Each structure stands twice: as C-alpha cells, then as structure tokens.
Amino acid sequence: MIRKLFLFIISLLFIISVYAQIEKPQNTPVYDRDPLHFGFTLGLSTMDFGIKMADNFYDLDTVLGINNKRQPGFNIAMVTNLRMGEYFDLRFLPGLVFGQRDLIYNRDSALVSNNLEENNRAEHIMKIESTFLQFPLQVKYKAVRVNNYRPYLIAGVNYCYDLEAQKRIKDAERPKIRLKRHDVYWEVGFGVDYYFPFFKLSSELKFSVGILDVIQPDNREYTNAIDKLNSKMVTLQFHFE
C-alpha cells in the first residue's frame, strides 16, 4: 500500500512539473518574501514498529513469533514557518497524532490454553494505541518557483510524548506490553507548494523513524522476547498557510 502511494505521489509530482512549465500569472507573487508565516496542518498516517528480537528468543517457551501490522491514524498541527533565505525555511509544527499499532504474537497454544489448535499455535493481538504530542523542527529546502507551484524537501527531528503509554491495562487486553512515554524521530519528506490567490496549500509525504527503544521492561516473556522496539510512521499531510 505504501509503495503504491509513493509511486502515485511521484507520478503526480511529475505531471505537475510538466504542466507547470506553461507560463501563467502568479498568485501572491511576494508570498515567499514575508519573514514569518502561520497556518495549520491536517494529515493521515500509518504507524508500525521496527522489531529486533531478543538474543534468547528461541529459548522462550510460549512466544514462537512476533509480527506487526500497520494501522491508519490522523494528525492535526499548527504551522510556524520562518524564512531563512531564498531557498531555506525553518519550520515548527507542534500538534497531536492519533494512531494504533498491532503486535501479533504467535504462541504455543499447548502452553497457554487447554484447547489445542492447528499446528499447536495460537495468535494473540496486542492493540497498542498512541496519542502523541509532537514537536517537529524541520529545515525546508525549496526549489525555484514555477508559476504557482514550488516543490520542496524537508528534513528534521521530532520529539514525541505518548499520552497513552502508561495508561492502565484492562484485564481483557492482557497480556500486553507497555511503551515508554518519550521518543525522538528522524524525519525526511518531500512535497509541493500550491499558490492560490489568498493562501498557500502544500501536500507533503513524510517518513519518520524513531531512534529510541520504546518498549518498557517488565521482566515478562512477551516483553523479554523483544530486544529493541522502534517506532515508524508514514504521513501524508496538507498544510494550509
């Protein structure tokens, strides 16, 4: 799904770049000369984990394997854009991200239940919900504006605080791992600015990779099966400035 979305965005940007070569009157021609801009962001995202198994994984009794499933989410944010020069901006986009990631544990059902299943295995799905307060700081490199379009690249760092990481686990959800509240992401992305008569709209595809281990140790087998757990996120955003 992500690969198809990526190819679609690339194709769309190519079509736009070809179409933009036809010279047209520019909307808001002095927009990029203003030192400071504000706006808001709406976005869709998918979240998952990068999983590194523990060295003693194959010595565990119950856990036979761990998979991870992406789930959709959405985000909202404020935009503060500081002009640093003709081609560079500094951007700060504090906001909220709502999402979920599923960890699918394959277990030896003979050890977790009296009812044997096919291949002596059972699945346990952990639904890991997260609500992030995020504080991305990015550098934006803008290409030369052509008519009312301007492609760009972004790179930066994003501190996230998970409001749901330490909430109480319900009995029906057990067993379930906990996550740490704090995480830091490296982020890269690309997009296109569209200039309209009274505002600017930007569409952007962003890739985020967490650099911290977010699993909370608790000395239980479901946690001990994982040596390191990193967050990953792909976000399609629309900025209104």
NUTISE-478909 format. One line per field, with one value per residue (C-alpha): z, y, x. Coordinates in nm, 2 decimals, decimal comma. Last residue first. Example, Ala and Ser with C-alpha at 12.3 -4.5 7.8 and 13.67 -1.06 7.14 Angstrom:
2
zz	(0,71;0,78)
yy	(-0,11;-0,45)
xx	(1,37;1,23)
//
This chain:
241
zz	(0,53;0,49;0,51;0,39;0,52;0,42;0,70;0,72;1,07;1,24;1,61;1,73;1,96;2,08;2,24;2,21;2,35;2,70;2,67;2,60;2,85;3,14;3,30;3,29;3,05;2,88;2,50;2,33;2,22;2,08;1,73;1,59;1,21;1,03;0,66;0,53;0,22;0,17;0,00;0,05;0,02;0,01;0,07;-0,08;-0,46;-0,45;-0,45;-0,44;-0,25;-0,34;-0,12;0,01;0,32;0,58;0,96;1,24;1,53;1,91;2,17;2,52;2,70;2,72;2,59;2,78;2,67;2,68;2,82;2,89;2,70;2,87;3,21;3,12;3,10;3,29;3,10;3,07;2,70;2,64;2,64;2,42;2,41;2,07;1,98;1,61;1,41;1,07;0,70;0,43;0,05;-0,18;-0,50;-0,59;-0,79;-0,89;-1,19;-1,15;-0,81;-0,78;-0,55;-0,17;0,10;0,43;0,76;1,02;1,39;1,49;1,83;1,88;2,15;2,06;2,12;2,10;2,09;2,10;2,01;2,11;1,90;2,04;1,79;1,88;1,77;1,80;1,42;1,42;1,77;2,11;2,37;2,72;2,67;2,71;2,70;2,44;2,24;2,17;2,08;1,77;1,89;1,66;1,76;1,63;1,60;1,67;1,59;1,69;1,63;1,80;1,72;1,72;1,37;1,38;1,04;0,94;0,57;0,30;-0,07;-0,08;0,28;0,64;0,62;0,95;0,92;1,21;1,14;1,39;1,39;1,34;1,29;1,17;1,20;1,00;1,13;1,03;1,15;1,33;1,36;1,65;1,66;1,88;2,22;2,49;2,60;2,51;2,41;2,05;2,16;2,36;2,15;2,18;1,86;1,69;1,59;1,38;1,47;1,29;1,22;0,92;0,88;0,75;0,79;0,86;0,92;1,03;0,94;1,02;0,81;0,90;0,71;0,41;0,09;0,00;-0,06;-0,30;-0,61;-0,44;-0,74;-1,04;-1,40;-1,61;-1,81;-1,92;-1,74;-1,46;-1,65;-1,68;-1,30;-1,21;-1,41;-1,25;-0,90;-0,96;-1,08;-0,77;-0,55;-0,71;-0,68;-0,31;-0,26;-0,44;-0,22;0,10;0,00)
yy	(2,87;2,55;2,24;1,90;1,60;1,23;1,06;0,75;0,64;0,41;0,34;0,14;-0,17;-0,34;-0,67;-0,82;-1,17;-1,02;-0,82;-1,11;-1,32;-1,08;-0,90;-0,56;-0,36;-0,07;-0,09;0,25;0,19;0,53;0,64;0,65;0,67;0,92;0,94;1,24;1,29;1,65;1,85;2,22;2,48;2,86;3,13;3,42;3,40;3,04;2,91;2,54;2,42;2,07;1,79;1,59;1,41;1,33;1,28;1,15;1,07;1,11;0,91;0,96;0,79;0,45;0,17;-0,11;-0,47;-0,65;-0,99;-0,88;-0,68;-0,82;-0,73;-0,37;-0,21;0,12;0,41;0,43;0,49;0,68;1,04;0,95;1,24;1,29;1,49;1,53;1,59;1,74;1,71;1,86;1,87;2,12;2,16;2,50;2,55;2,87;2,97;2,79;2,86;2,75;2,46;2,50;2,34;2,31;2,26;2,09;2,10;1,86;1,89;1,60;1,53;1,17;0,97;0,60;0,28;-0,06;-0,33;-0,66;-0,95;-1,30;-1,58;-1,95;-2,24;-2,62;-2,65;-2,63;-2,55;-2,73;-2,63;-2,64;-2,30;-2,11;-2,39;-2,61;-2,29;-2,23;-1,86;-1,64;-1,28;-1,02;-0,66;-0,41;-0,04;0,25;0,61;0,97;1,24;1,58;1,91;2,12;2,22;2,42;2,51;2,68;2,79;2,76;2,86;3,24;3,27;3,18;3,24;3,12;2,90;2,83;2,57;2,43;2,06;1,79;1,42;1,10;0,73;0,41;0,08;-0,11;-0,47;-0,62;-0,98;-1,17;-1,54;-1,85;-1,70;-1,96;-2,13;-1,89;-2,03;-1,92;-1,56;-1,57;-1,30;-1,08;-1,00;-0,66;-0,51;-0,20;-0,09;0,05;0,36;0,48;0,85;1,09;1,46;1,81;2,10;2,46;2,80;3,07;3,25;3,46;3,65;3,75;3,72;3,39;3,55;3,82;3,67;3,61;3,42;3,42;3,47;3,17;3,02;2,66;2,48;2,40;2,12;1,93;1,97;1,88;1,56;1,47;1,54;1,32;1,03;1,06;1,08;0,77;0,58;0,65;0,56;0,23;0,16;0,24;0,00)
xx	(-0,08;-0,28;-0,06;-0,18;0,00;0,05;0,24;0,45;0,55;0,80;0,85;1,15;1,13;1,45;1,54;1,19;1,10;1,16;0,84;0,61;0,81;0,76;1,05;0,87;1,09;0,91;0,95;1,03;1,39;1,49;1,57;1,22;1,19;0,96;0,88;0,69;0,47;0,36;0,08;0,11;-0,17;-0,09;-0,35;-0,54;-0,49;-0,37;-0,01;0,05;0,35;0,47;0,61;0,90;1,00;1,26;1,22;1,44;1,22;1,26;1,05;0,93;0,64;0,78;0,56;0,38;0,33;0,00;-0,11;-0,38;-0,64;-0,95;-0,80;-0,77;-0,42;-0,40;-0,24;0,13;0,18;-0,14;-0,01;0,29;0,54;0,71;1,02;1,07;1,39;1,44;1,45;1,22;1,23;1,04;0,84;0,71;0,39;0,20;0,41;0,74;0,91;1,27;1,32;1,25;1,46;1,27;1,45;1,24;1,15;0,87;0,71;0,47;0,21;0,14;-0,18;-0,10;-0,30;-0,11;-0,36;-0,19;-0,31;-0,26;-0,25;-0,25;-0,03;-0,02;-0,01;-0,39;-0,52;-0,50;-0,76;-0,62;-0,46;-0,14;0,12;-0,05;-0,13;0,24;0,21;0,23;0,22;0,07;0,16;-0,09;-0,01;-0,26;-0,29;-0,37;-0,11;-0,13;0,04;0,35;0,48;0,80;0,95;1,28;1,29;1,55;1,56;1,57;1,68;1,59;1,22;1,05;0,74;0,51;0,25;-0,01;-0,09;-0,35;-0,29;-0,46;-0,43;-0,43;-0,30;0,02;0,06;0,35;0,46;0,60;0,70;0,70;0,63;0,54;0,86;1,14;1,48;1,44;1,42;1,74;1,91;1,60;1,42;1,46;1,13;1,07;0,72;0,41;0,22;0,02;-0,07;-0,33;-0,29;-0,43;-0,20;-0,24;-0,11;0,14;0,40;0,71;0,97;0,75;0,94;0,78;0,44;0,56;0,40;0,06;-0,08;0,15;0,02;0,08;0,37;0,33;0,61;0,37;0,20;0,53;0,61;0,25;0,26;0,59;0,46;0,16;0,37;0,59;0,28;0,13;0,46;0,47;0,11;0,16;0,47;0,28;0,00)
//
